[in-house]
Amino acid sequence: MLALRSGLTRALAARPLAPKVCSSFATGPRQYDGIFYEFRTYYLKPSKMSEFLENIKKNIHLRTAHSELIGFWSVEFGGRVNKVFHIWKYDNFAHRTEVRKALAKDKEWQEQFLIPNLPLIDKQEWEISYLVPWCKIEKPPKEGVYELVSFQMKPGGPALWGDAFQRAVNSHVSLNYAKLIGVFHTEYGVLNRVHVLWWHESPDSRAAGRHQSHEDPRVVAAVRESANHLVSQQNMLLIPTSFSPLK
């Protein structure tokens, strides 16, 4: 029995270790500093869009007193209409918990912000996302429109597709037809999903830039490589509200 154990130990020790797969998505300081972003999507009742936005405009200060709003948009194109999308920043999960507790005690927020708007909302969805380590939130050069492109990648995580995805994004950045605002990887919600937020001067400049990118061999090659790991994708054209920090 002792000889068998010794032989087994030698055999296991001789086996080569599996290569360690690393990814730029899975490592880096931004994955360890705790900061995350909450993506909220509200589907509004068709006749209540204007009323909802007016209520939010008048009372958004009651909500931003508790945590940072990154951007607030109405959805112009892409999927269901009568929809708003907003992004909130938190230092960590403990911070979010404290914010929710504070809001629960804030009578002014409840009476002027929450209670009047709840009857106007048909459905709510939200996700928790991190910025990828090779990206930070950027500011646009001036007011414009935004595009949120959501990529559903194959299971396996960024260790498999992260590098190819980064090359595809950077190939578009190099053409300078759009401003990259941020790249986010979902932590809670639908997994293996990456959101890329772009700024465009206008919908027409976006269309012209896309036409340019489709004819650039560097972009085509990078996108084809990343597409090997892609399940599906969708996008939305976003119009910033007057009270959105990102305009």
N, C-alpha and C positions, 0 to 999 in steps of 0.2 A: 504494500500500500504506500509505504514511504517512497519507494522508487517511482511509482506511478505519479505521485504528487510532484516529485522533483522533475520528472519528465514533462509534466503538464506546465509547470512553472517556467521551465526553459523554453517550451514551445510558445507560450504566450508572450514571454519577454522578447522572443525573436521576431514576432509579428510586427510589421511596420505600422506605425500609427497612421490613422486616416489624416489626410492633409487638412489643416485648419483653414476654413473658408472665412474670409473677412469681407466686410462691405463698408463702403463709406457711409451708408445709411445707418448702420448699426453701431458705429463707433464715433467718437469725437465729443467735444465738450458740450455741445448743445443737446446731446442725448442724456447728459448727466446733471445739467444744471436745474432740472425740475420744471422749467417753464414749458407750458403747453398752451394750446389754442382750442377753444371750444367753437365748433362750427354749428350754428343754429339756422334752421330753415323753417319758416312759418308759411303754411298754406292758408291763405285768407279766403273768406267767403267772397264770392265774385263782386257783390255790390259794396263791400266794406273796405276796399283797398285804400281809397283816398282818406276815409275817416281814420283808419288805423295809422297811416303815415303822419297825418296831422296830429293825432294824439301823441305819437312817439316824438315828433319834433318838439312839441311843447314841453314834454316831461322827461326827455332822455337824460337830462342832468341829474334826475333822481336816481337813475341806474348807474351812470358813469361815476357817481360819487363813491361807489363801492368797488368797482374794478374797471380796467381799461378796455375801452372799445377800440378795436383795430379798424373796422369798416362796417358800413351798413348800406346795403344795396337793394334795389328792386330788380327782379328778373325780367329782362326784356324778351329774350329768346332762349329756348332750350327747355323742353319738358313742359310741365304744367304752368299755366299763367297764374296771375294773382298770387305771387310768391315773393317773399323777401328773404334775404340771406345776410347774416351778420356773423362777425368773428370777435370773440372775447379772449383776452389774454389773462393767464393766471401764473403765479410764481411756482405753484405746486398744488397738489391735491388738498393739502391742509388749508392753503389760502382759499381755494374755491369753497371748501366747507365753511370757513369763517364768513365768506361773503354771503353764502346762502343763509346762514344763521342771522346775519345782520339784516338782510332783506326781509326775513320773516318777522323781524321786530320793527321794521321801518313802516309806520302807519301811513306816512305821506306817500311813499312809493306804492304801497298796496292800494290806497284809495284813488290816487291820481294816475298811476301807470298800469298796474296789474289788473285791477277789477274792471275798468272801462274797456280794456283791450281783449280780455279773454273771450267775450262773446263774439268777437270779430274773427277769431282764429278757428279754422276748420281742422287743422292738423299741425303737429310739431315734430321735427326730427332734429337730432343733434349728434355730433361726433366729437371725439377727443383726438387731436392730432398734435404731433411734434413737428417742428421744423427739421428738415434733414440737416445733417451736420455741415454740409458744404454750402449752406444757404442762410441768409438772414433777411429779415423784413426790410424791403427797400421802399423808398418814397418815389412817387411819380414826378416827372419834371413839371407837370402842370395838370390841370383838370382834363379828364377824358372819360373813357369807358373801360370796363374790366371784363376779362374772360376767365372763368374758372373751368379748367379742363380736368376731369376726373378719370383716372386710369385704374381699371381693375386688372391687377397683375395675377399671374398664375401662382398657386400655392408654392411655398418654399421661402418666401420672404426676400428681402433685399440682398441677402447673401448670394442669391442666384441672379437677380436682375438689376441690382442697384447700380452697378457700374455702367451697364449699357443704357439704363434710363438716364443717368447723369449726362452721358455723352449726347444723347438725343436732345435733352433740354439745352445743353450748352451750344449745340449746333444751331438752334434757333436764336439763342442769345447773340451769337456772333454776327448775325445778319442785321441786327439793330433796327428791326422793324417794329419791335415791341419791347416793353420794359418788364423784366422779370421782377415780380413783387415778392413771391415766396413759394417754396415747395414744401408740402406737408405730407407726412406719412401717418396714416390712421392707427391709433392705439386702441380706441374703443369705437365700435361700429362695425362696418364691413371691413374685414381685415384684408391685407395685401392691396390696399387702395392708396393711391397717391394723388394728391390734388396740386395742380400747378396754377397759380394765380398770376395773370398777365395784365399789364396796363397797355391800352391802345389810345392813340390820339382820337380816333373815331372808328365807327364800324367799317367805313370805307378804307381807312388806312390799314385796318386789320385784314380786310379782304385782299388788298394789294400785296401786303406782306406775305400772306399765305401763298399767293400765286408765285411770288418770288422764291419762297422756300421750296415749293414743289419742283422748281427747276434747278435747284442747287444740288449738285451731286454729293456734297458733304452731308447735307441734311438728309437726303434720301438714303444714303448708306447708313447713317446713324439711326434713323427711324426704323429702317428695316431690321437692324440688329435688335433694337429694343422690342419691336413688334413680335419677335419670336417668343417673348414672355408675356404677351398681352392677351387678356381674355376679352375685354370690351373697354370702350371709352365713351364719354359723353361730355358736353360742354354747355355752358350758360353764358350769355352776354348779360353783364350786370351794369346797371346805371346807379352811380353813387347818389345817395340822398344828400340834401343840403347840410345835414348834421353829421355826415360820415367823416371821420378823420382822414381816411383815404378818399381822395376825390379824383 
